[in-house]
Amino acid sequence: MEGSGLIRNVRKLLRETKEKKPSSQSDRHDSKPQDSLHDDFNQNVETLRLLYDNCADVIFRSFLIFRKTRAVIIYIEGLSDVQGIDEFVLSPLMKETASEQQPLNEFLENKMPVSKVKRVYTLADCVESISSGNPILLYEGESDGFSLGMAKWEKRALEEPTAEVGIRGPREGFNESLEVSTSQLRRIIKSPALKIQSMKIGSYTRTAVALAYIEGIADKTLIEEITNRLKRIEIDGILESEYIEEMIEDNPYSPFPQILSTERPDVACANMLEGRAVILVEGTPFSLIAPISFFSLIQSHEDYYQRFMVSTFIRWLRYLFLGISLLLPSLYVAILTFHHEMVPSALLLSMAASREAVPFPAVVEALLMEVSFEALREAGVRLPKQIGAAVSIVGALVIGQAAVQAGLVSAPMVIVVAITGIASFMIPRYIAGIAIRMLRFPIMLLAASLGLLGIMMGMIAIAIHLCSLRSFGIPYLTPLAPIKGRELKDVLWRSPWWMMDTRPRLTGEANLFRESTEQAPNPQRGSE
């Protein structure tokens, strides 16, 4: 019972915010933490054994330092470099050498062939270090221990992002290792102005979270706000960046995301260069970007890797098909139900003939087809890649054809739903596509009840909601509402790079200009 009580007390201490570690030996005795390591070596080892009771993968390797001082090294199999422990820790410490004449602390801290050695003073430090893959070295006669930077575990190789595929641009994405992800940012932005703050979130998982931004470009108030929101999170575990996204966004009840997720380092760096911040989470390749606007969801990374005229044309197509994805089924229902006069007579007769055998009203027909199409799309996503695409395509063709032949739906409705589905694939961000798909259903119900008036009421409600949204205090429809004419050059169209000389004011006002003037290509300039 005493051991279980000790475990509960230590685990409670692990969940609390730690005080800053004392910088010197005297300071440490003046303000000794409650869970400090004991002067008794045996008691420290026994406490850690109790904490890791029934943990077969936690290794306690006892040995003698210089053949006279009892010591133990504690590590987790699969998280620590066992070969390095044998070669650089156990082998030099178990040999009897001349080094035994010097103070043991000095040898461990200054002459051990390990690149990263840090003193630990508390049980919480020991548990956090062991759980991170860094072995702990405790030895007799001293209440301090050493954390050895020898973490090593299997990591997924860098691969092309599957959710953000492009024709041109970098081919590598983030992976689940936080160290690898931060190194990818450093490899792109080589300036020391790139700052990366780290913290641990989750009382049990102790998930490493990093906040990256460029000092001098990102607004200090924004960084402080993001940091405060992250520090306020109290939860038992963080398994994916979506946990954090829901905890820190401004309006969690909106279908529209206020934080952008990406698994591309180039997208993260591009947003940091505009004054935004990036949140990286250990264990997931998806990082978070804040703040964003609605137009960030419509833009693709490939817009900036193609010629500006091509990018502008594709961006206009996206806006067009965004409207089609949201409104086409509703317009079809409204016209068939209330507004027959809007359809040419020949087309109206053709549609009436195709719906002659259909027993349902237009709205039921539309809902039936839309729900079936969404189910097929989700089934295609969840199934293995080899059969997922085939099931979704074949299923849509077979079910659509069978439904028309059975007289459950009309052929024009199948065409409308197919065009709507294709239009939704034009939205580059998956979460934004889901939001549009969700809003499609209430607008269809409004169209079936009030016709075009219902559609207008739904659009006005969506516009009011978008105008009221904020992303870390930034208006969601900026720079269109409030309008900022100078920034529209990267919203409704994509201007050439030599014209985009300024950053967005609401995120990069601290360092407004991103390039010098007169960057437009001019062959005559070189000959002068």
C-alpha positions as semicolon CSV with decimal commas, in nm:
position;residue;x (nm);y (nm);z (nm)
1;M;0,000;0,000;0,000
2;E;0,289;0,235;0,078
3;G;0,443;0,174;-0,264
4;S;0,117;0,241;-0,448
5;G;0,071;0,565;-0,253
6;L;0,421;0,675;-0,352
7;I;0,344;0,601;-0,717
8;R;0,026;0,809;-0,703
9;N;0,213;1,100;-0,543
10;V;0,489;1,094;-0,803
11;R;0,244;1,070;-1,092
12;K;0,054;1,367;-0,946
13;L;0,377;1,563;-0,939
14;L;0,441;1,472;-1,304
15;R;0,113;1,638;-1,402
16;E;0,195;1,963;-1,225
17;T;0,390;2,244;-1,386
18;K;0,754;2,213;-1,289
19;E;0,945;2,499;-1,136
20;K;1,265;2,617;-1,304
21;K;1,561;2,398;-1,217
22;P;1,817;2,558;-0,983
23;S;2,137;2,655;-1,156
24;S;2,382;2,571;-0,878
25;Q;2,422;2,319;-0,596
26;S;2,356;2,581;-0,327
27;D;2,045;2,710;-0,501
28;R;1,915;2,356;-0,528
29;H;1,937;2,301;-0,152
30;D;1,771;2,638;-0,086
31;S;1,464;2,551;-0,296
32;K;1,443;2,173;-0,298
33;P;1,154;2,029;-0,502
34;Q;0,915;1,795;-0,325
35;D;1,010;1,492;-0,537
36;S;1,387;1,543;-0,524
37;L;1,608;1,239;-0,548
38;H;1,711;1,101;-0,210
39;D;2,065;1,090;-0,078
40;D;2,022;0,714;-0,036
41;F;2,108;0,538;-0,363
42;N;1,909;0,224;-0,273
43;Q;1,596;0,425;-0,201
44;N;1,614;0,606;-0,537
45;V;1,650;0,276;-0,724
46;E;1,368;0,113;-0,526
47;T;1,135;0,409;-0,590
48;L;1,195;0,389;-0,963
49;R;1,145;0,011;-0,955
50;L;0,807;0,065;-0,790
51;L;0,711;0,323;-1,050
52;Y;0,803;0,085;-1,332
53;D;0,655;-0,225;-1,171
54;N;0,524;-0,475;-1,431
55;C;0,713;-0,290;-1,708
56;A;0,913;-0,568;-1,874
57;D;1,070;-0,332;-2,128
58;V;1,230;-0,107;-1,863
59;I;1,586;-0,226;-1,794
60;F;1,772;-0,165;-1,467
61;R;2,140;-0,245;-1,538
62;S;2,348;-0,244;-1,219
63;F;2,728;-0,219;-1,235
64;L;3,031;-0,075;-1,055
65;I;3,193;0,251;-1,166
66;F;3,571;0,206;-1,166
67;R;3,505;-0,126;-0,989
68;K;3,411;0,034;-0,659
69;T;3,106;0,269;-0,681
70;R;2,766;0,110;-0,717
71;A;2,559;0,251;-1,003
72;V;2,258;0,170;-1,216
73;I;2,158;0,277;-1,566
74;I;1,785;0,272;-1,644
75;Y;1,646;0,274;-1,997
76;I;1,358;0,142;-2,211
77;E;1,426;-0,119;-2,474
78;G;1,338;0,008;-2,819
79;L;1,369;0,375;-2,720
80;S;1,739;0,390;-2,628
81;D;2,058;0,313;-2,819
82;V;2,164;-0,011;-2,646
83;Q;2,482;-0,041;-2,854
84;G;2,580;0,314;-2,760
85;I;2,513;0,242;-2,391
86;D;2,745;-0,059;-2,404
87;E;3,018;0,122;-2,597
88;F;3,017;0,475;-2,454
89;V;2,879;0,433;-2,101
90;L;2,926;0,088;-1,954
91;S;3,259;0,011;-2,120
92;P;3,452;0,324;-2,005
93;L;3,291;0,336;-1,660
94;M;3,352;-0,030;-1,576
95;K;3,723;-0,010;-1,658
96;E;3,977;0,066;-1,388
97;T;4,170;0,368;-1,520
98;A;4,364;0,665;-1,394
99;S;4,047;0,869;-1,414
100;E;3,933;0,719;-1,083
101;Q;4,159;0,967;-0,901
102;Q;3,955;1,265;-1,020
103;P;3,608;1,353;-0,881
104;L;3,347;1,119;-1,023
105;N;3,104;1,404;-1,096
106;E;3,365;1,581;-1,305
107;F;3,441;1,269;-1,506
108;L;3,072;1,195;-1,574
109;E;2,991;1,551;-1,671
110;N;3,301;1,640;-1,873
111;K;3,473;1,324;-1,997
112;M;3,198;1,075;-2,074
113;P;3,192;1,020;-2,455
114;V;2,823;1,115;-2,487
115;S;2,727;1,432;-2,672
116;K;2,437;1,532;-2,447
117;V;2,464;1,488;-2,069
118;K;2,229;1,669;-1,831
119;R;2,192;1,657;-1,456
120;V;1,858;1,548;-1,313
121;Y;1,745;1,634;-0,963
122;T;1,393;1,494;-0,926
123;L;1,194;1,177;-0,987
124;A;0,985;1,369;-1,239
125;D;1,302;1,450;-1,436
126;C;1,405;1,086;-1,428
127;V;1,069;0,956;-1,548
128;E;1,047;1,216;-1,826
129;S;1,400;1,138;-1,943
130;I;1,348;0,761;-1,941
131;S;1,015;0,792;-2,123
132;S;1,185;1,006;-2,390
133;G;1,444;0,735;-2,455
134;N;1,730;0,901;-2,266
135;P;1,884;0,660;-2,010
136;I;1,926;0,771;-1,649
137;L;2,251;0,706;-1,461
138;L;2,233;0,697;-1,080
139;Y;2,529;0,618;-0,855
140;E;2,606;0,578;-0,487
141;G;2,702;0,875;-0,273
142;E;2,516;1,144;-0,469
143;S;2,151;1,246;-0,485
144;D;2,184;1,379;-0,839
145;G;2,169;1,169;-1,152
146;F;2,258;1,212;-1,517
147;S;2,034;1,200;-1,822
148;L;2,223;1,066;-2,124
149;G;2,113;1,182;-2,468
150;M;2,103;0,840;-2,629
151;A;1,745;0,816;-2,755
152;K;1,703;0,598;-3,062
153;W;1,395;0,434;-3,207
154;E;1,260;0,326;-3,543
155;K;1,133;0,613;-3,759
156;R;0,936;0,621;-4,080
157;A;1,141;0,736;-4,376
158;L;1,059;1,069;-4,539
159;E;0,789;1,023;-4,803
160;E;0,580;1,234;-5,036
161;P;0,269;1,370;-4,860
162;T;-0,037;1,166;-4,959
163;A;-0,296;1,431;-4,867
164;E;-0,126;1,722;-5,050
165;V;-0,007;1,581;-5,381
166;G;0,129;1,817;-5,643
167;I;0,286;1,807;-5,988
168;R;0,566;2,050;-5,907
169;G;0,741;2,126;-5,581
170;P;0,925;1,941;-5,302
171;R;0,840;1,574;-5,264
172;E;0,906;1,520;-4,895
173;G;0,670;1,565;-4,604
174;F;0,686;1,567;-4,227
175;N;0,696;1,237;-4,042
176;E;0,607;1,133;-3,686
177;S;0,944;1,233;-3,538
178;L;0,948;1,586;-3,398
179;E;1,326;1,612;-3,431
180;V;1,310;1,522;-3,799
181;S;1,026;1,770;-3,860
182;T;1,209;2,059;-3,694
183;S;1,526;1,973;-3,884
184;Q;1,330;1,996;-4,211
185;L;1,226;2,350;-4,118
186;R;1,587;2,436;-4,032
187;R;1,704;2,298;-4,364
188;I;1,472;2,537;-4,551
189;I;1,502;2,844;-4,327
190;K;1,869;2,865;-4,234
191;S;1,845;3,191;-4,040
192;P;1,888;3,192;-3,659
193;A;1,572;3,406;-3,656
194;L;1,377;3,080;-3,684
195;K;1,279;3,013;-3,323
196;I;1,144;2,683;-3,195
197;Q;0,992;2,668;-2,847
198;S;0,920;2,326;-2,699
199;M;0,685;2,206;-2,426
200;K;0,523;1,886;-2,300
201;I;0,145;1,838;-2,306
202;G;-0,048;1,544;-2,162
203;S;-0,019;1,412;-1,808
204;Y;0,036;1,053;-1,928
205;T;0,168;1,083;-2,283
206;R;0,395;1,384;-2,214
207;T;0,377;1,460;-2,585
208;A;0,644;1,694;-2,716
209;V;0,499;2,000;-2,889
210;A;0,705;2,265;-3,069
211;L;0,602;2,617;-3,164
212;A;0,801;2,750;-3,461
213;Y;0,805;3,108;-3,590
214;I;1,043;3,364;-3,740
215;E;1,146;3,631;-3,495
216;G;1,115;3,977;-3,644
217;I;0,834;3,872;-3,881
218;A;0,576;3,709;-3,652
219;D;0,391;3,944;-3,419
220;K;0,502;3,901;-3,056
221;T;0,146;3,930;-2,929
222;L;0,040;3,644;-3,156
223;I;0,321;3,421;-3,029
224;E;0,233;3,500;-2,668
225;E;-0,134;3,421;-2,730
226;I;-0,056;3,086;-2,895
227;T;0,187;2,998;-2,615
228;N;-0,069;3,082;-2,347
229;R;-0,339;2,873;-2,515
230;L;-0,102;2,577;-2,541
231;K;0,000;2,605;-2,177
232;R;-0,364;2,610;-2,068
233;I;-0,425;2,261;-2,210
234;E;-0,469;2,005;-1,933
235;I;-0,546;1,659;-2,070
236;D;-0,431;1,304;-2,007
237;G;-0,282;1,257;-2,354
238;I;-0,218;1,407;-2,698
239;L;-0,219;1,150;-2,979
240;E;-0,260;1,376;-3,283
241;S;-0,245;1,745;-3,364
242;E;-0,628;1,756;-3,393
243;Y;-0,642;1,729;-3,010
244;I;-0,455;2,060;-2,986
245;E;-0,648;2,221;-3,272
246;E;-0,980;2,173;-3,093
247;M;-0,833;2,304;-2,767
248;I;-0,698;2,634;-2,898
249;E;-0,924;2,746;-3,185
250;D;-1,145;3,051;-3,141
251;N;-1,484;2,900;-3,230
252;P;-1,503;2,521;-3,186
253;Y;-1,869;2,510;-3,296
254;S;-1,801;2,636;-3,646
255;P;-1,784;2,388;-3,936
256;F;-1,499;2,594;-4,082
257;P;-1,149;2,527;-3,949
258;Q;-0,967;2,825;-3,800
259;I;-0,632;2,648;-3,801
260;L;-0,471;2,498;-4,111
261;S;-0,314;2,151;-4,102
262;T;-0,037;2,050;-4,340
263;E;0,222;1,777;-4,373
264;R;0,445;1,976;-4,611
265;P;0,754;2,158;-4,474
266;D;0,750;2,405;-4,766
267;V;0,392;2,509;-4,684
268;A;0,484;2,554;-4,317
269;C;0,788;2,768;-4,405
270;A;0,592;2,976;-4,657
271;N;0,337;3,061;-4,388
272;M;0,608;3,146;-4,137
273;L;0,758;3,385;-4,390
274;E;0,418;3,560;-4,393
275;G;0,422;3,604;-4,015
276;R;0,229;3,297;-3,906
277;A;0,328;3,034;-3,649
278;V;0,356;2,657;-3,692
279;I;0,276;2,400;-3,421
280;L;0,452;2,064;-3,456
281;V;0,339;1,762;-3,253
282;E;0,536;1,448;-3,178
283;G;0,376;1,136;-3,324
284;T;0,196;1,290;-3,623
285;P;0,312;1,428;-3,959
286;F;0,038;1,694;-3,958
287;S;0,147;2,034;-3,829
288;L;-0,083;2,326;-3,749
289;I;-0,061;2,677;-3,895
290;A;-0,218;2,980;-3,727
291;P;-0,371;3,226;-3,788
292;I;-0,541;3,165;-4,123
293;S;-0,822;3,308;-4,331
294;F;-1,097;3,144;-4,535
295;F;-0,893;3,200;-4,850
296;S;-0,607;2,994;-4,706
297;L;-0,833;2,690;-4,748
298;I;-0,879;2,759;-5,119
299;Q;-0,512;2,815;-5,194
300;S;-0,281;2,527;-5,283
301;H;0,095;2,504;-5,243
302;E;0,121;2,443;-5,617
303;D;-0,026;2,788;-5,688
304;Y;0,318;2,929;-5,612
305;Y;0,513;2,673;-5,815
306;Q;0,327;2,733;-6,144
307;R;0,323;3,040;-6,369
308;F;0,103;3,307;-6,218
309;M;-0,144;3,306;-6,510
310;V;-0,198;2,931;-6,477
311;S;-0,233;2,960;-6,099
312;T;-0,486;3,242;-6,133
313;F;-0,696;3,043;-6,381
314;I;-0,696;2,735;-6,157
315;R;-0,783;2,949;-5,855
316;W;-1,086;3,093;-6,038
317;L;-1,192;2,738;-6,123
318;R;-1,173;2,650;-5,754
319;Y;-1,398;2,940;-5,656
320;L;-1,645;2,843;-5,931
321;F;-1,658;2,478;-5,831
322;L;-1,674;2,572;-5,462
323;G;-2,005;2,742;-5,540
324;I;-2,119;2,447;-5,752
325;S;-2,032;2,201;-5,475
326;L;-2,232;2,401;-5,222
327;L;-2,535;2,509;-5,427
328;L;-2,595;2,288;-5,733
329;P;-2,820;2,023;-5,567
330;S;-3,010;2,298;-5,383
331;L;-3,067;2,494;-5,704
332;Y;-3,192;2,180;-5,877
333;V;-3,436;2,107;-5,593
334;A;-3,556;2,469;-5,574
335;I;-3,617;2,497;-5,950
336;L;-3,802;2,166;-5,974
337;T;-4,014;2,244;-5,669
338;F;-4,096;2,614;-5,702
339;H;-3,947;2,779;-6,008
340;H;-4,047;2,586;-6,320
341;E;-4,066;2,908;-6,518
342;M;-3,686;2,946;-6,498
343;V;-3,629;2,633;-6,706
344;P;-3,666;2,638;-7,090
345;S;-3,973;2,447;-7,204
346;A;-3,782;2,178;-7,395
347;L;-3,555;2,109;-7,097
348;L;-3,848;2,115;-6,857
349;L;-4,035;1,853;-7,064
350;S;-3,725;1,633;-7,073
351;M;-3,678;1,656;-6,696
352;A;-4,048;1,590;-6,634
353;A;-4,033;1,281;-6,855
354;S;-3,729;1,147;-6,668
355;R;-3,900;1,201;-6,332
356;E;-4,234;1,053;-6,438
357;A;-4,167;0,715;-6,274
358;V;-3,988;0,854;-5,965
359;P;-4,214;0,821;-5,658
360;F;-4,024;1,072;-5,440
361;P;-4,018;1,450;-5,438
362;A;-3,700;1,617;-5,561
363;V;-3,562;1,684;-5,214
364;V;-3,593;1,319;-5,106
365;E;-3,434;1,214;-5,434
366;A;-3,144;1,456;-5,379
367;L;-3,089;1,352;-5,018
368;L;-3,095;0,984;-5,112
369;M;-2,832;1,030;-5,382
370;E;-2,612;1,265;-5,179
371;V;-2,606;1,037;-4,875
372;S;-2,527;0,736;-5,097
373;F;-2,246;0,926;-5,270
374;E;-2,096;1,038;-4,935
375;A;-2,112;0,681;-4,804
376;L;-1,931;0,551;-5,113
377;R;-1,668;0,822;-5,082
378;E;-1,600;0,740;-4,717
379;A;-1,590;0,369;-4,795
380;G;-1,329;0,437;-5,064
381;V;-1,116;0,633;-4,815
382;R;-1,130;0,367;-4,540
383;L;-1,070;0,065;-4,760
384;P;-0,717;-0,042;-4,863
385;K;-0,571;0,166;-5,144
386;Q;-0,570;-0,123;-5,389
387;I;-0,950;-0,159;-5,380
388;G;-1,070;0,172;-5,232
389;A;-1,074;0,368;-5,559
390;A;-1,229;0,079;-5,750
391;V;-1,508;0,036;-5,494
392;S;-1,598;0,406;-5,493
393;I;-1,600;0,442;-5,874
394;V;-1,768;0,109;-5,957
395;G;-2,011;0,151;-5,669
396;A;-2,118;0,495;-5,790
397;L;-2,167;0,371;-6,147
398;V;-2,354;0,054;-6,052
399;I;-2,575;0,211;-5,788
400;G;-2,652;0,515;-6,002
401;Q;-2,745;0,307;-6,305
402;A;-2,949;0,060;-6,099
403;A;-3,132;0,342;-5,918
404;V;-3,227;0,506;-6,248
405;Q;-3,348;0,179;-6,399
406;A;-3,547;0,098;-6,084
407;G;-3,718;0,436;-6,101
408;L;-3,595;0,549;-5,759
409;V;-3,409;0,854;-5,896
410;S;-3,401;1,038;-6,224
411;A;-3,108;1,056;-6,462
412;P;-3,069;1,437;-6,425
413;M;-3,034;1,395;-6,049
414;V;-2,752;1,144;-6,099
415;I;-2,577;1,395;-6,326
416;V;-2,623;1,676;-6,070
417;V;-2,482;1,465;-5,786
418;A;-2,188;1,349;-6,001
419;I;-2,098;1,707;-6,097
420;T;-2,131;1,811;-5,733
421;G;-1,897;1,533;-5,622
422;I;-1,638;1,626;-5,883
423;A;-1,663;1,992;-5,780
424;S;-1,594;1,904;-5,415
425;F;-1,266;1,739;-5,519
426;M;-1,147;2,077;-5,650
427;I;-1,114;2,211;-5,293
428;P;-0,747;2,154;-5,202
429;R;-0,800;2,123;-4,826
430;Y;-0,980;1,810;-4,711
431;I;-1,127;1,968;-4,397
432;A;-1,265;2,260;-4,600
433;G;-1,428;2,015;-4,841
434;I;-1,597;1,840;-4,549
435;A;-1,735;2,173;-4,422
436;I;-1,887;2,248;-4,763
437;R;-2,033;1,897;-4,784
438;M;-2,194;1,939;-4,442
439;L;-2,352;2,274;-4,530
440;R;-2,492;2,133;-4,854
441;F;-2,763;1,938;-4,666
442;P;-2,927;2,222;-4,465
443;I;-2,925;2,443;-4,776
444;M;-3,104;2,166;-4,968
445;L;-3,371;2,156;-4,697
446;L;-3,410;2,535;-4,716
447;A;-3,439;2,511;-5,095
448;A;-3,712;2,246;-5,062
449;S;-3,902;2,465;-4,814
450;L;-3,863;2,818;-4,954
451;G;-3,706;2,779;-5,298
452;L;-3,448;3,037;-5,407
453;L;-3,545;3,253;-5,109
454;G;-3,434;2,971;-4,879
455;I;-3,102;2,943;-5,064
456;M;-3,046;3,317;-5,026
457;M;-3,127;3,296;-4,654
458;G;-2,878;3,012;-4,614
459;M;-2,605;3,201;-4,800
460;I;-2,665;3,515;-4,592
461;A;-2,641;3,308;-4,272
462;I;-2,312;3,154;-4,390
463;A;-2,174;3,499;-4,484
464;I;-2,268;3,641;-4,143
465;H;-2,105;3,345;-3,970
466;L;-1,785;3,382;-4,174
467;C;-1,769;3,755;-4,097
468;S;-1,798;3,683;-3,725
469;L;-1,523;3,420;-3,719
470;R;-1,172;3,494;-3,594
471;S;-0,850;3,299;-3,611
472;F;-0,641;3,412;-3,315
473;G;-0,805;3,752;-3,345
474;I;-0,757;3,781;-3,723
475;P;-1,084;3,833;-3,922
476;Y;-1,164;3,514;-4,110
477;L;-1,245;3,689;-4,439
478;T;-0,943;3,916;-4,440
479;P;-0,833;4,081;-4,671
480;L;-1,178;4,089;-4,834
481;A;-1,368;4,188;-4,520
482;P;-1,232;4,421;-4,398
483;I;-1,107;4,497;-4,746
484;K;-0,735;4,558;-4,796
485;G;-0,679;4,626;-5,163
486;R;-0,302;4,580;-5,155
487;E;-0,339;4,223;-5,026
488;L;-0,599;4,110;-5,282
489;K;-0,315;4,031;-5,521
490;D;-0,284;3,688;-5,356
491;V;-0,654;3,616;-5,293
492;L;-0,877;3,646;-5,598
493;W;-0,578;3,601;-5,827
494;R;-0,211;3,511;-5,788
495;S;0,016;3,798;-5,881
496;P;0,372;3,731;-6,004
497;W;0,635;3,711;-5,733
498;W;0,794;4,043;-5,829
499;M;0,463;4,216;-5,744
500;M;0,407;4,045;-5,406
501;D;0,658;4,265;-5,228
502;T;0,471;4,293;-4,895
503;R;0,347;4,048;-4,635
504;P;-0,012;4,040;-4,505
505;R;-0,043;4,331;-4,263
506;L;-0,235;4,145;-3,995
507;T;0,033;3,877;-3,958
508;G;0,356;4,026;-4,090
509;E;0,322;4,396;-4,011
510;A;0,633;4,385;-3,791
511;N;0,840;4,326;-4,107
512;L;0,616;4,437;-4,393
513;F;0,842;4,423;-4,698
514;R;0,959;4,084;-4,820
515;E;1,159;4,194;-5,126
516;S;1,313;4,502;-5,274
517;T;1,138;4,714;-5,535
518;E;1,190;4,697;-5,912
519;Q;1,215;4,318;-5,921
520;A;1,014;4,288;-6,243
521;P;1,209;4,118;-6,523
522;N;1,369;4,379;-6,750
523;P;1,622;4,263;-7,010
524;Q;1,730;4,624;-7,072
525;R;1,840;4,667;-6,710
526;G;2,126;4,421;-6,743
527;S;2,276;4,602;-7,044
528;E;2,282;4,943;-6,879
